[in-house]
Amino acid sequence: MAERDGRRCWVCDEAVDLDKSVNDPRGPSVDSRTADRKAKVTERLAHRGCNTRKGAVKVVIAWPDHLYVVEPAPLITVAGRLERKGGREMVGRCPTGRDAQEAADWLVDRFSRLVPGLPVTADIEPGGGQFLVFLASGRR
């Protein structure tokens, strides 16, 4: 599982040190998604602290500060819909094509760890003086 997840925490997307104690907040933990019976991947790697915290509050996957995205979509919600239904979903608006491309590249990379095995692509479309970023999955 650690290799499949790239040794990264699925919640915060930071590296997990497998040599740290499992009692350390930055140590490795196995997150079981038993609450979501439709999930394709039932266990994922997480930091102990991230795994514990997500039990108390709803997980929010943060968009990086370096991306310029207006009205970014909540990625956990998007991931759930694409995993269940497939299809295409707009996830944000960007002021320039370059900003949109950076966001699209980050999203495809992030979703490869957020929902392993879900084939996701990103598309960019100009519209209304801005650039719309879409994620799509062929899963149905």
C-alpha positions as a printed Julia matrix, in Angstrom:
140×3 Matrix{Float64}:
   0.0    0.0     0.0
   2.8    2.47    0.84
   4.36   1.95   -2.59
   0.99   2.23   -4.35
   0.33   5.52   -2.54
   3.81   6.83   -3.34
   4.59   6.95    0.4
   2.42  10.05    0.6
  -0.48  10.82    2.94
  -3.73  10.81    1.0
  -5.09  13.65    3.17
  -2.27  16.24    3.14
  -0.25  14.81    0.21
   3.02  15.1     2.15
   5.6   12.33    2.47
   5.08   9.71    5.19
   8.23   8.52    6.97
   7.64   4.79    7.37
  10.46   4.63    9.94
   8.74   6.99   12.39
   6.8    5.54   15.3
   3.14   4.85   14.57
   2.43   6.9    17.71
   4.08  10.0    16.2
   1.58  12.36   14.5
   3.79  12.29   11.36
   4.2    8.5    11.55
   2.47   6.01    9.24
  -1.13   4.96    9.66
  -3.55   2.85    7.62
  -6.78   4.67    6.89
  -9.63   2.24    6.37
 -12.51   3.63    4.35
 -15.07   1.21    5.75
 -17.64   3.99    6.08
 -17.66   4.36    2.29
 -18.62   0.91    1.06
 -18.58   2.02   -2.59
 -14.92   3.07   -2.44
 -12.71   1.15   -4.85
  -9.66   1.42   -2.57
 -10.54   0.4     0.99
  -7.24   1.27    2.67
  -4.85   4.16    2.12
  -1.68   5.49    3.69
  -2.01   8.5     5.98
  -0.08  10.26    8.71
  -1.29   9.2    12.17
  -2.25  12.82   12.9
  -4.15  13.28    9.62
  -6.0    9.99   10.12
  -6.97  10.87   13.69
  -8.02  14.43   12.76
 -10.22  13.28    9.88
 -12.22  11.21   12.35
 -13.21  14.41   14.16
 -13.75  16.74   11.2
 -14.63  16.33    7.55
 -11.53  15.99    5.37
 -10.76  18.92    3.09
  -8.11  18.51    0.42
  -6.47  21.92    0.2
  -5.63  23.52   -3.12
  -2.01  24.78   -3.08
  -1.5   28.5    -2.48
   0.65  28.86   -5.62
  -2.31  28.04   -7.9
  -4.56  30.91   -8.97
  -8.01  29.29   -9.05
 -11.29  31.13   -8.51
 -14.07  29.22   -6.74
 -12.13  25.94   -6.47
 -14.36  22.89   -6.06
 -14.19  20.73   -2.92
 -11.96  17.91   -4.19
 -13.24  15.16   -1.86
 -16.75  15.75   -3.21
 -15.51  15.78   -6.82
 -13.49  12.6    -6.24
 -16.52  10.82   -4.78
 -18.77  11.74   -7.7
 -16.18  10.83  -10.35
 -15.45   7.55   -8.56
 -19.15   6.62   -8.35
 -20.48   7.96  -11.65
 -17.6    8.99  -13.89
 -18.32  11.87  -16.24
 -16.98  15.4   -16.32
 -17.03  18.16  -13.75
 -15.87  21.78  -13.69
 -13.51  22.29  -10.74
 -12.44  25.91  -11.04
 -11.87  29.05  -13.07
  -8.51  30.66  -13.81
  -7.66  34.11  -15.17
  -5.03  32.88  -17.66
  -4.42  29.78  -19.73
  -1.1   29.26  -17.93
  -2.83  29.31  -14.52
  -5.39  26.84  -15.83
  -2.69  24.51  -17.16
  -0.83  24.58  -13.84
  -4.05  23.75  -12.0
  -4.92  20.98  -14.45
  -1.47  19.39  -14.13
  -1.63  19.54  -10.32
  -5.14  18.04  -10.28
  -4.22  15.03  -12.42
  -1.16  14.38  -10.25
  -3.1   14.86   -6.97
  -5.99  12.63   -8.05
  -3.53   9.84   -8.9
  -2.9    9.61   -5.14
  -6.28  10.78   -3.87
  -8.18   8.08   -5.77
  -5.65   5.48   -6.94
  -6.84   3.55   -9.96
  -9.35   6.19  -11.08
  -8.4    7.33  -14.59
  -8.71  11.12  -14.5
  -7.94  13.65  -17.2
  -8.11  17.45  -17.13
  -9.46  19.74  -19.82
  -9.28  23.52  -20.17
 -11.85  25.59  -22.03
 -11.88  29.36  -22.56
 -15.1   31.1   -21.62
 -16.19  34.53  -20.49
 -12.69  35.98  -20.45
 -11.37  33.22  -18.22
 -10.33  29.59  -18.46
 -12.47  26.79  -17.04
 -10.77  23.67  -15.66
 -12.62  20.36  -15.91
 -11.82  16.9   -14.56
 -13.17  13.84  -16.34
 -13.24  10.12  -15.67
 -14.49   7.43  -17.99
 -15.63   5.25  -15.07
 -19.32   4.48  -15.15
